[in-house]
Amino acid sequence: MLLDPRLDAPEAALLAAVSADELMDLTAEVSAEVRLSGSPEELRALERAEARLRAWGFRTRMLRHDAYISLPGPASLAVAGVGALECITHAFAVSTPPEGMTAEVVDLGAGAPADWAAADVRGRIALVDGLATPEMARRARLAGSAGQIFINGAQLHEMILSPVWGSPTAEELSLYPQAPAASVRAADGARIRAALAAGPAQATLVTTVETGWRTLPLLQADLDGPPDDRSFVLFAGHIDSWHYGAMDNGSANATMLHLSRLLAERRDQLRRGLRVCFWSGHSHGRYAGSAWYVDSHWDELRRRCAAYVNIDSVGGQGATLLTEGYCMAETFGLGREVIGRYGGQEYLGGRVGRAGDESLVGVGVPALLMTVSEQPATGDAAGAASVIGGRSGGLGRWWHTPDDTLDKLDPALLARDARLYAATIFRLCAEPLLPLDYAAAAAELDDLVAGYQARLGERFDLGAARAQSQALRAEAAALEQSLGKLREGMVAYKGDPSSLADLNAGLMALGRATIPLNYTAAGPFGHDTALAVPPLPLLAAADALAAAPEGSDAARHAAVGLRRGLNQVAFGLEAARAAVARVHAVLGDL
């Protein structure tokens, strides 16, 4: 990605101003109290942040909205032949009666689909390795399990079992867990397995979970850009926490505040606005705050949001891996440049997934980072890496535990992470042309269509989509060449700033066409569940068709879905080509 060299010196000055001491002081302030979603403690943290942002020149709004929130309470577990074991229950698990529920325990090992299919868990408690995830809760619900015991590692990690992204519609209520659940430590899981080896054993599980509608706060702060460009970069992270949450997400909130001050001091260098949002409902409502915000500000985000930089869990001790942060094809080049230049590592990037307040994919807003630093891989399947995915060891043994306190942060690494975010946001806000690569995005879409066709062979023709994707690839590549030449000559550019605003608006429109195709099956106005969504999901039925016997009912059902998806993809790719043509037209007028 070619970046404007005129910004190198102000960028270096910005990064030099990052203060580890100020970051640690702000983190201590944010994480002084436990911040449950919708709690007075959370609101106090937001009010302190709002006061600071106002003093630095931001326009602020404290929004409030209803959200479906689940707060786990006390839990207990006793297993025949073992006795009482320490455990915790989870958000959106079902509460038992006061006396609990008693049932036979069935060991499902790793809980793979084949494990669930091989065992009869109806009316029984399933014993499963790993964290309590929404995917495992889904398998348990479909299998009719009466309860679940999850075996964590050495620590018990707070988790949320709901697969519903944000607050539910009436139709989504059936997707919630329908049984109690708890997690135990690895050593206690081994004791349960030893008891089961001697013969059938029953367990009594008692859980208390408070689930229902609560009013959540949401802080929005705006630093306006120049009047000829009303677009803004959204910089956001959640403020609610499990326990004191110094790393998750106090250090991120501190980084948001620190960088807001530094960027406000340099607002004359910015070509577009900066909007900072603090979400609630992340930990206890499956991203309820960011989902509500997107639903309630959809049109404004579509028209004005140039990019989304999400921040979560930065500066942890031992977080030396900088290769895994979320990105899209169009934002990968910027991430690689920033991580390579200031982190000294080769950025590989992880595909934006169904985690961590990535609620804007349906709108078509390009995204970058979420987490920027992680632990090196350890092979511990019970760690945070099993939730985030990728090639890392996750976010530290203290993640989602009472041990997530200020001493788990490394001030030097926190300052390093803040500098990486500072450079990313500065470039997105200050570059004359948005640093987005839609040639890479178009090439990815074309490769995805080609891959689905290769797996289908002659069983189904995706030609309508492939013709559009190939054309888009060629046209976007030509556009990127023209934009590259313009970027090279930007130092001497004397044109009307409004023309650049029109060009950037065209690039934003291109993302609105391509990103929903690549990342969501629910479409621009919905939210997919917090379960795995394959790339170009509207064509994902191709894999089901390829696996089904020819002439079978399964093949026919898959073909119906694939036909409908094909029509949507071909239509969307045609719209993307029209967006490329509009950008070309603006370029021709410069």
C-alpha positions in Angstrom: 0.0 0.0 0.0 1.5 3.3 -1.1 1.1 5.9 1.7 1.5 9.6 1.4 5.1 10.4 2.4 4.1 13.9 3.5 2.4 12.2 6.5 5.5 10.4 7.6 6.8 13.2 9.8 3.5 14.1 11.6 2.9 10.4 12.0 6.3 10.0 13.7 5.5 12.9 16.0 2.2 11.4 16.9 3.7 8.1 17.8 6.5 9.8 19.8 3.8 11.4 21.9 2.3 8.1 23.0 2.9 7.7 26.8 3.1 4.4 28.6 2.6 6.2 31.9 -0.6 7.9 30.7 -1.9 4.7 29.2 -1.4 2.9 32.5 -3.0 5.7 34.5 -6.0 5.7 32.3 -6.3 1.9 32.5 -6.2 2.0 36.2 -9.0 4.6 36.2 -11.2 2.5 33.8 -10.6 -0.8 35.6 -11.1 0.5 39.1 -14.6 -1.1 39.2 -16.2 -4.2 37.8 -18.3 -3.0 34.8 -21.2 -5.4 34.2 -23.4 -4.4 31.2 -25.9 -1.8 32.3 -24.5 -1.4 35.8 -23.9 1.9 37.7 -20.2 1.1 37.7 -20.1 0.9 33.9 -22.0 4.2 33.6 -19.5 5.9 36.0 -16.6 4.7 33.7 -18.4 6.1 30.7 -19.1 9.4 32.4 -15.5 9.9 33.3 -14.5 9.1 29.7 -17.1 11.6 28.4 -15.8 14.4 30.6 -12.3 13.9 29.2 -13.5 13.8 25.6 -15.5 16.9 26.0 -12.5 18.7 27.5 -10.5 17.7 24.4 -13.0 19.2 22.0 -15.1 16.2 21.1 -18.9 16.5 20.7 -20.4 13.7 22.9 -23.7 11.9 23.2 -24.6 9.4 25.9 -27.1 7.2 24.2 -29.3 4.6 26.0 -31.1 1.6 24.6 -32.7 -1.6 25.6 -30.7 -4.8 25.3 -31.1 -8.5 26.1 -28.5 -9.2 28.8 -27.5 -12.2 30.8 -25.5 -12.1 34.0 -24.3 -15.4 35.5 -24.6 -15.9 39.2 -23.6 -18.6 41.7 -23.2 -22.2 40.5 -22.4 -25.5 42.2 -21.6 -29.0 41.0 -21.4 -32.4 42.7 -20.6 -35.6 41.0 -21.2 -39.1 42.5 -17.9 -40.7 43.6 -16.1 -37.3 43.3 -18.0 -34.9 45.5 -18.4 -31.1 45.2 -16.3 -29.3 42.6 -15.6 -25.7 42.0 -17.4 -24.4 38.9 -18.9 -21.3 37.2 -21.9 -21.0 35.0 -22.2 -18.8 31.9 -24.2 -16.0 30.4 -27.4 -17.3 28.7 -27.2 -20.7 30.3 -30.5 -21.8 31.9 -31.1 -21.4 35.6 -31.9 -24.6 37.5 -34.5 -24.9 40.3 -33.0 -24.1 43.7 -32.4 -27.8 44.3 -30.6 -28.2 41.0 -30.9 -30.8 38.3 -29.5 -34.3 38.6 -28.7 -36.5 35.6 -26.3 -39.1 34.4 -23.0 -37.7 32.9 -21.9 -38.8 29.4 -18.3 -38.1 28.3 -18.2 -36.6 24.8 -14.4 -35.9 24.7 -13.7 -33.0 22.4 -17.4 -32.7 21.5 -16.9 -33.0 17.7 -20.1 -33.5 15.7 -19.3 -37.2 15.4 -19.0 -37.4 19.2 -22.5 -35.9 19.7 -23.9 -38.1 17.0 -22.4 -41.3 18.6 -23.8 -40.7 22.1 -27.3 -40.5 23.4 -27.3 -37.4 25.5 -31.0 -36.9 25.7 -31.9 -36.2 29.4 -28.2 -36.5 30.3 -25.3 -34.1 31.2 -22.6 -33.9 28.5 -19.0 -33.6 29.6 -17.0 -31.8 26.9 -13.4 -30.5 26.6 -12.8 -26.8 26.0 -14.4 -23.5 26.6 -18.2 -23.0 26.8 -18.9 -21.7 23.3 -22.1 -21.0 21.4 -21.3 -23.7 18.8 -21.0 -26.3 21.5 -24.2 -25.0 23.1 -25.9 -25.3 19.7 -24.8 -28.9 19.4 -26.0 -29.6 22.9 -29.4 -28.1 22.1 -29.9 -30.0 18.9 -28.9 -33.3 20.7 -31.3 -32.7 23.5 -28.7 -32.6 26.3 -30.1 -31.8 29.7 -27.0 -30.0 30.8 -23.3 -29.5 30.0 -20.0 -29.5 31.9 -17.1 -27.9 30.1 -13.5 -28.7 31.0 -11.4 -25.6 30.8 -7.6 -25.5 31.4 -6.0 -24.4 34.7 -8.4 -21.4 34.9 -12.1 -21.0 34.7 -13.0 -18.7 31.8 -16.2 -16.6 31.8 -18.1 -17.2 28.6 -21.4 -16.4 26.8 -23.3 -19.3 25.3 -25.7 -17.4 23.1 -25.2 -17.6 19.3 -27.6 -14.6 18.7 -25.7 -11.5 17.6 -27.1 -8.7 19.7 -30.6 -8.6 21.1 -33.0 -11.2 19.7 -36.0 -11.0 17.4 -38.9 -13.2 18.4 -37.8 -15.7 15.8 -34.3 -15.9 17.3 -35.4 -16.9 20.8 -35.4 -20.6 19.8 -31.6 -20.4 19.2 -30.8 -19.8 22.8 -29.4 -22.6 25.1 -32.2 -24.6 26.7 -30.2 -26.3 29.5 -27.9 -25.3 32.4 -24.2 -25.4 31.9 -21.0 -25.0 34.0 -17.3 -25.1 33.5 -14.7 -26.9 35.7 -10.9 -26.8 35.8 -8.9 -29.5 33.9 -7.9 -31.3 37.1 -11.5 -31.6 38.2 -12.5 -32.7 34.7 -9.9 -35.5 35.0 -11.5 -36.6 38.3 -14.9 -36.8 36.7 -13.5 -38.9 33.9 -11.9 -41.2 36.4 -15.2 -41.7 38.1 -16.9 -42.4 34.8 -14.3 -45.0 34.0 -15.5 -47.0 37.0 -19.1 -46.9 35.8 -22.1 -44.6 35.3 -22.2 -41.6 37.5 -24.7 -38.9 38.2 -24.1 -35.2 38.8 -26.2 -32.5 40.4 -25.8 -29.1 38.8 -27.2 -25.9 40.3 -27.0 -22.7 38.3 -28.3 -19.1 38.7 -28.4 -16.9 35.6 -30.2 -13.5 35.4 -31.4 -13.0 31.8 -33.7 -10.3 30.5 -34.0 -6.8 29.1 -31.8 -4.0 30.6 -31.1 -0.4 29.7 -27.5 0.1 28.4 -25.5 3.2 28.0 -23.4 3.9 24.8 -21.0 6.8 24.5 -20.4 8.4 21.1 -17.8 11.2 20.7 -17.1 13.1 17.5 -14.1 15.1 16.3 -15.4 16.6 13.1 -13.3 16.7 9.9 -13.1 19.4 7.3 -16.4 20.7 5.9 -15.8 19.4 2.4 -15.7 15.8 3.6 -18.3 14.6 6.1 -17.0 11.0 6.3 -15.5 9.7 9.5 -13.4 6.8 10.8 -15.1 4.8 13.6 -12.7 3.8 16.5 -14.5 1.7 19.0 -14.3 -0.9 21.8 -16.4 -2.3 24.5 -16.3 -0.9 28.1 -18.2 -3.6 29.9 -16.1 -6.3 31.6 -15.8 -9.6 33.2 -14.5 -8.8 36.7 -12.1 -5.8 36.7 -11.1 -6.4 33.1 -7.8 -4.4 33.1 -6.8 -5.9 29.8 -10.2 -6.8 28.5 -11.1 -4.1 27.9 -9.6 -1.4 30.2 -6.3 -1.1 28.3 -8.2 -0.7 25.1 -10.5 1.9 26.6 -7.4 3.7 27.9 -5.9 3.6 24.4 -9.1 5.0 22.9 -8.9 7.9 25.3 -5.2 8.6 25.0 -5.2 8.5 21.2 -8.4 10.7 21.1 -6.5 13.4 23.0 -3.4 13.1 20.7 -5.5 13.2 17.5 -7.6 16.1 18.8 -4.4 18.0 19.2 -3.6 17.3 15.5 -7.1 17.8 14.1 -5.8 20.2 11.5 -3.9 17.3 10.0 -7.0 15.2 9.5 -8.9 15.0 6.3 -11.9 13.2 7.7 -13.6 13.0 11.0 -13.0 10.6 13.9 -15.9 9.0 15.8 -15.1 7.2 19.0 -17.7 4.8 20.5 -17.7 2.9 23.7 -20.0 -0.2 23.5 -21.8 -1.9 26.3 -23.3 -5.4 26.1 -20.3 -7.1 24.6 -19.5 -9.6 27.4 -23.1 -10.1 28.6 -25.2 -9.5 25.5 -23.2 -10.9 22.6 -22.3 -7.5 21.2 -25.7 -6.0 22.0 -24.4 -2.4 22.0 -22.6 -2.4 18.7 -25.5 -4.4 17.0 -28.0 -1.9 18.3 -25.9 1.0 17.2 -25.6 -0.4 13.6 -29.4 -1.0 13.5 -30.2 2.5 14.8 -27.6 4.4 12.8 -27.6 2.3 9.7 -28.2 5.0 7.1 -25.6 7.4 8.6 -23.0 4.6 8.8 -23.7 3.6 5.2 -23.3 7.2 4.0 -20.5 8.5 6.2 -18.4 5.7 7.8 -15.2 5.3 5.9 -13.6 2.5 8.0 -14.0 0.7 11.3 -11.1 0.2 13.7 -12.1 -2.1 16.6 -9.9 -2.4 19.7 -9.9 -5.2 22.2 -7.5 -6.5 24.9 -4.2 -4.7 24.1 -0.9 -4.6 26.0 -1.0 -7.9 27.8 2.1 -9.4 29.3 3.8 -11.7 26.8 1.7 -10.5 23.9 4.5 -10.5 21.4 2.7 -11.8 18.4 1.5 -9.1 16.0 0.6 -11.1 12.9 -3.0 -12.1 13.6 -5.2 -9.0 13.8 -8.5 -9.0 11.9 -8.5 -7.5 8.4 -10.2 -7.6 5.0 -8.5 -7.9 1.7 -9.0 -4.1 1.2 -7.4 -3.2 4.5 -4.7 -5.8 4.6 -2.2 -3.6 2.8 -2.5 -0.9 5.4 -2.2 -3.4 8.3 0.9 -4.9 6.7 2.5 -1.5 6.3 1.8 -0.4 9.9 2.7 -3.7 11.5 5.9 -4.0 9.5 7.0 -0.4 9.9 6.3 0.0 13.7 5.9 -3.6 14.9 8.8 -5.2 13.1 6.8 -8.3 12.1 5.3 -9.6 8.9 1.5 -9.1 9.2 -0.4 -12.1 8.0 -3.9 -11.0 9.1 -6.9 -13.0 10.1 -10.2 -12.8 8.2 -12.8 -10.7 10.0 -15.0 -13.2 11.7 -18.1 -13.5 13.9 -16.5 -12.2 17.1 -15.7 -9.0 19.0 -18.2 -6.4 18.0 -17.6 -6.8 14.2 -21.1 -5.6 13.6 -20.6 -3.4 10.6 -20.0 -6.1 7.9 -23.6 -5.9 6.6 -23.3 -2.2 6.1 -20.2 -2.8 4.0 -17.7 -0.8 6.2 -14.0 -2.0 5.8 -12.5 -3.1 9.1 -9.1 -3.6 10.6 -7.5 -5.1 13.7 -9.9 -5.8 16.7 -6.9 -7.4 18.5 -3.4 -6.4 17.5 -1.3 -8.4 19.9 -1.6 -12.0 21.1 0.3 -14.7 23.0 2.5 -17.0 20.9 0.9 -20.3 20.1 0.9 -22.9 23.0 -1.4 -25.6 21.8 -3.8 -25.0 24.7 -7.2 -25.7 23.1 -8.9 -24.2 26.2 -7.3 -20.8 25.7 -8.8 -17.7 24.0 -7.3 -18.8 20.7 -10.0 -21.4 20.4 -12.5 -18.6 20.3 -10.7 -16.0 18.2 -9.1 -18.5 15.8 -5.9 -18.1 13.9 -2.3 -19.1 14.7 -1.9 -17.5 18.1 -2.0 -18.6 21.7 -4.8 -16.2 22.5 -5.0 -13.4 25.0 -3.4 -14.7 28.1 -4.3 -17.2 30.9 -6.1 -14.3 32.8 -8.5 -13.6 29.9 -12.1 -13.7 31.2 -11.0 -14.5 34.8 -10.7 -12.5 38.1 -7.0 -12.4 37.4 -7.4 -9.8 34.6 -5.9 -7.0 36.8 -3.6 -4.2 36.2 -0.5 -6.3 36.9 -1.2 -8.4 33.8 -0.3 -5.5 31.5 3.2 -4.7 30.2 3.5 -0.9 29.9 6.0 -1.1 27.1 3.8 -3.5 25.1 0.7 -1.4 25.8 2.5 1.7 24.4 3.7 -0.4 21.4 0.1 -1.5 20.7 -1.2 2.1 21.1 1.4 3.3 18.5 0.1 0.6 16.1 -3.4 1.8 16.5 -2.3 5.4 16.3 -0.6 4.9 13.0 -3.6 3.0 11.6 -6.2 5.6 12.6 -4.0 8.5 11.6 -3.5 7.1 8.1 -7.2 6.4 7.7 -8.1 9.9 8.9 -5.3 11.8 7.2 -4.6 10.1 3.8 -5.9 12.2 0.9 -7.1 9.0 -0.7 -8.5 6.3 1.6 -5.8 3.6 1.9 -8.1 0.7 0.7 -7.2 -1.8 -2.0 -10.3 -3.0 -3.8 -8.3 -4.8 -6.5 -7.3 -7.2 -3.7 -11.0 -7.4 -2.6 -12.2 -8.1 -6.1 -9.5 -10.8 -6.6 -10.5 -12.5 -3.4 -14.2 -12.6 -4.5 -13.2 -14.0 -7.9 -11.0 -16.7 -6.3 -13.9 -17.6 -4.0 -16.3 -18.0 -6.9 -13.7 -20.1 -8.8 -13.1 -22.2 -5.7 -16.8 -23.0 -5.3 -17.0 -23.9 -9.0 -14.0 -26.2 -8.8 -15.6 -28.1 -6.0 -18.9 -28.4 -7.8 -17.4 -29.6 -11.1 -20.1 -30.0 -13.7 -22.9 -30.5 -11.1 -23.9 -26.8 -11.1 -22.9 -23.9 -13.2 -21.8 -20.7 -11.4 -21.1 -19.0 -14.7 -23.4 -16.1 -14.0 -21.4 -15.1 -11.0 -18.0 -16.1 -12.5 -18.4 -13.8 -15.5 -19.2 -10.9 -13.2 -16.4 -11.7 -10.7 -13.8 -12.0 -13.5 -14.9 -8.7 -15.0 -14.9 -7.1 -11.6 -11.4 -8.4 -10.9 -10.0 -6.9 -14.2 -11.9 -3.6 -13.7 -10.8 -3.2 -10.1 -7.2 -3.9 -11.0 -7.3 -1.2 -13.6 -8.8 1.2 -11.1 -6.1 0.4 -8.6 -3.5 1.2 -11.2 -5.1 4.6 -11.8 -5.4 5.3 -8.1 -1.8 4.3 -7.6 -0.7 6.9 -10.2 -2.8 9.5 -8.4 -1.3 8.5 -5.1 2.2 8.9 -6.5 1.4 12.4 -7.8 -0.5 13.4 -4.7 2.4 15.5 -3.4 1.9 17.9 -6.4 -1.9 17.6 -6.4 -3.5 21.1 -6.8 -7.1 20.0 -7.5 -10.3 20.7 -5.7 -10.5 19.0 -2.3 -14.2 18.2 -3.0 -13.1 16.1 -6.0 -11.1 13.9 -3.6 -14.1 13.7 -1.3 -16.1 12.4 -4.3 -13.5 9.9 -5.1 -13.4 8.6 -1.5 -17.2 8.4 -1.5 -16.9 6.2 -4.6 -14.5 3.9 -2.8 -16.8 3.7 0.1 -19.7 2.8 -2.2 -17.5 0.1 -3.7 -17.1 -1.4 -0.2 -20.8 -1.2 0.4 -21.2 -3.5 -2.6 -18.4 -6.0 -2.0 -18.1 -6.5 1.7 -21.7 -7.7 2.5 -21.3 -10.3 -0.3 -18.0 -11.6 1.2 -18.9 -11.6 4.9 -22.6 -12.0 5.5 -25.5 -14.3 4.7 -28.0 -12.2 6.6 -27.5 -9.3 4.2 -27.1 -5.6 4.8 -29.9 -5.2 7.3 -29.4 -8.3 9.5 -26.7 -9.9 11.7 -25.5 -13.5 11.2 -25.2 -15.5 14.4 -21.9 -15.7 16.3 -21.1 -19.0 14.6 -18.7 -19.6 11.7 -19.7 -17.9 8.5 -17.9 -19.2 5.4 -16.4 -16.7 2.9 -19.0 -15.6 0.2 -21.7 -17.4 2.3 -24.4 -17.0 -0.3 -22.6 -19.7 -2.4 -21.8 -21.9 0.6 -24.6 -24.3 -0.4 -22.1 -25.4 -3.2 -20.2 -27.4 -0.6 -23.4 -29.2 0.5 -24.3 -29.9 -3.1 -20.9 -31.2 -3.9 -21.0 -33.6 -0.9 -24.5 -34.9 -1.5 -25.1 -38.0 -3.7 -26.3 -37.0 -7.2 -30.1 -37.2 -7.5 -30.6 -37.3 -3.7 -33.1 -35.1 -1.9 -30.1 -33.4 -0.1 -28.7 -32.5 -3.5 -31.9 -31.0 -4.7 -32.4 -29.0 -1.5 -28.9 -27.7 -1.8 -29.4 -26.7 -5.4 -32.4 -24.6 -4.6 -30.5 -22.7 -2.0 -27.5 -22.4 -4.3 -29.6 -21.0 -7.2 -31.0 -18.3 -5.0 -27.6 -17.4 -3.7 -26.1 -17.4 -7.2 -28.7 -14.8 -8.2 -27.9 -12.6 -5.3 -24.1 -12.9 -5.8 -24.4 -12.1 -9.6 -26.6 -9.1 -8.8 -24.2 -7.9 -6.1 -21.1 -8.3 -8.3 -22.8 -6.3 -11.0 -23.5 -3.5 -8.5 -19.8 -3.6 -7.5 -18.8 -3.2 -11.1 -21.1 -0.2 -11.4 -19.4 1.3 -8.3 -16.0 0.8 -10.0 -17.3 2.6 -13.0 -18.4 5.5 -10.9 -15.0 5.8 -9.3 -13.4 5.7 -12.8 -15.7 8.5 -13.9 -14.6 10.7 -10.9 -11.0 10.0 -11.7 -11.6 11.1 -15.3 -12.8 14.5 -14.0 -9.7 15.2 -11.9 
